[in-house]
């Protein structure tokens, strides 16, 4: 593996998985692969307001992503 891999990638991936477990959708949505990649790089995601989760869970997701 290259020098660019560290634990932050695993934490980000965990945030994506937990997001999907709570909301049933991926955190980064777009019309094209390029748009999705741009949102991933920027950290541009929306929290679904129609699902109720604890503030602790929401804080965990936000801190991972």
TORRO-464110 format. One record per residue: residue in one letter; chain; z, y, x of N, C-alpha, C in turn. Coordinates in pm, whole numbers, plus 50000, padded with zeros to 5 digits. Each point is the difference from the previous one (the first is absolute). Layout:
> residu; chaine; nup; nnorth; neast; caup; canorth; caeast; cup; cnorth; ceast
> A; A; Z; Y; X; Z; Y; X; Z; Y; X
...
END
This chain:
> residu; chaine; nup; nnorth; neast; caup; canorth; caeast; cup; cnorth; ceast
> X; A; 50000; 49881; 50083; 50000; 50119; 49917; 50000; 50124; 50087
> X; A; 49941; 50105; 49946; 49994; 50125; 50073; 50132; 50076; 49995
> X; A; 50003; 50110; 50068; 50120; 50083; 50006; 50028; 50073; 49870
> X; A; 49904; 50004; 49907; 50018; 50079; 49878; 50080; 49927; 49892
> X; A; 50033; 49873; 50022; 50074; 49925; 49900; 50150; 50009; 50029
> X; A; 50076; 50043; 49899; 50145; 49997; 50011; 50060; 49976; 49862
> X; A; 50130; 50008; 49989; 50068; 49963; 49876; 49966; 50093; 49885
> X; A; 49950; 50121; 50027; 49967; 50090; 49890; 49889; 49944; 49912
> X; A; 49911; 49923; 50056; 49894; 49937; 49921; 50060; 49898; 49903
> X; A; 50097; 49924; 50047; 50067; 49903; 49913; 50078; 50069; 49888
> X; A; 50066; 50110; 50032; 50076; 50074; 49900; 49906; 50057; 49895
> X; A; 49888; 50056; 50043; 49901; 50054; 49907; 49947; 49889; 49909
> X; A; 49970; 49883; 50058; 49951; 49886; 49921; 50104; 49955; 49899
> X; A; 50127; 49999; 50039; 50107; 49964; 49909; 50007; 50099; 49884
> X; A; 49983; 50127; 50029; 49998; 50102; 49895; 49888; 49975; 49900
> X; A; 49882; 49963; 50050; 49887; 49969; 49912; 50030; 49879; 49911
> X; A; 50062; 49899; 50058; 50033; 49878; 49925; 50104; 50030; 49893
> X; A; 50105; 50072; 50036; 50106; 50033; 49903; 49943; 50089; 49889
> X; A; 49915; 50096; 50036; 49934; 50084; 49900; 49925; 49913; 49900
> X; A; 49923; 49906; 50051; 49921; 49913; 49912; 50090; 49912; 49914
> X; A; 50113; 49956; 50053; 50093; 49918; 49921; 50056; 50080; 49882
> X; A; 50034; 50126; 50022; 50058; 50082; 49893; 49895; 50050; 49902
> X; A; 49884; 50043; 50049; 49903; 50068; 49916; 49880; 49916; 49961
> X; A; 49982; 49884; 50064; 49888; 49914; 49966; 49865; 50054; 50041
> X; A; 50000; 50090; 50095; 49877; 50064; 50047; 50019; 50038; 50145
> X; A; 49891; 50024; 50069; 50011; 50044; 50140; 50032; 50149; 50004
> X; A; 50070; 50046; 50103; 50037; 50141; 50005; 49882; 50094; 50026
> X; A; 49897; 49951; 50064; 49888; 50085; 50037; 49877; 49958; 49920
> X; A; 49955; 50091; 49913; 49890; 49969; 49909; 49889; 50102; 50022
> X; A; 49876; 49953; 49995; 49886; 50090; 50015; 49873; 49935; 49948
> X; A; 49894; 50078; 49998; 49871; 49952; 49949; 49917; 49931; 50108
> X; A; 50038; 50020; 50125; 49926; 49936; 50109; 50098; 49957; 50108
> X; A; 49956; 49914; 50087; 50083; 49954; 50111; 50039; 50118; 50090
> X; A; 49906; 50093; 50019; 50027; 50116; 50083; 50109; 50088; 49939
> X; A; 49994; 50019; 49867; 50100; 50082; 49932; 50138; 49935; 50010
> X; A; 50006; 49870; 49984; 50127; 49928; 50011; 50055; 50013; 50140
> X; A; 49916; 49984; 50101; 50045; 50012; 50139; 50052; 50141; 50030
> X; A; 49932; 50102; 49947; 50046; 50137; 50019; 50139; 50020; 49940
> X; A; 50022; 49944; 49880; 50130; 50013; 49935; 50108; 49925; 50077
> X; A; 49964; 49886; 50057; 50096; 49924; 50080; 50042; 50080; 50123
> X; A; 49905; 50062; 50067; 50029; 50078; 50120; 50087; 50122; 49965
> X; A; 49969; 50064; 49887; 50074; 50119; 49958; 50134; 49965; 49935
> X; A; 50016; 49875; 49958; 50121; 49963; 49926; 49997; 50053; 49858
> X; A; 49881; 50011; 49944; 49978; 50057; 49866; 50006; 49889; 49896
> X; A; 50114; 49985; 49936; 50016; 49900; 49894; 50081; 50061; 49886
> X; A; 49987; 49942; 49883; 50070; 50049; 49882; 50097; 49893; 49952
> X; A; 50115; 50046; 49953; 50098; 49910; 49939; 49970; 49995; 49851
> X; A; 49984; 49880; 49948; 49974; 49982; 49857; 50125; 50037; 49921
> X; A; 49989; 50095; 49912; 50115; 50049; 49923; 50031; 49911; 49878
> X; A; 49911; 49908; 49967; 50023; 49914; 49885; 50087; 49879; 50034
> X; A; 50043; 49988; 50125; 50087; 49891; 50044; 50131; 50061; 50047
> X; A; 50110; 49946; 49952; 50131; 50051; 50039; 50057; 49915; 50112
> X; A; 50029; 50064; 50112; 50064; 49932; 50112; 50116; 50086; 50048
> X; A; 50090; 49941; 50073; 50116; 50074; 50049; 49958; 50103; 50104
> X; A; 50083; 50100; 50016; 49973; 50101; 50102; 50005; 49939; 50139
> X; A; 50084; 49900; 50019; 50008; 49933; 50131; 49869; 49929; 50031
> X; A; 49942; 49934; 49900; 49873; 49931; 50021; 49888; 50100; 50026
> X; A; 50001; 50109; 49926; 49900; 50104; 50019; 50012; 50063; 50139
> X; A; 50122; 50024; 50044; 50023; 50055; 50134; 49954; 49903; 50108
> X; A; 50025; 49871; 49978; 49956; 49898; 50096; 49848; 50000; 50014
> X; A; 49930; 50001; 49888; 49853; 50001; 50001; 49950; 50124; 50072
> X; A; 50054; 50115; 49962; 49956; 50126; 50062; 50026; 50001; 50151
> X; A; 50113; 49946; 50042; 50030; 50001; 50144; 49911; 49903; 50078
> X; A; 49955; 49894; 49936; 49910; 49906; 50066; 49857; 50053; 50008
> X; A; 49956; 50063; 49893; 49862; 50048; 49996; 49988; 50137; 50063
END
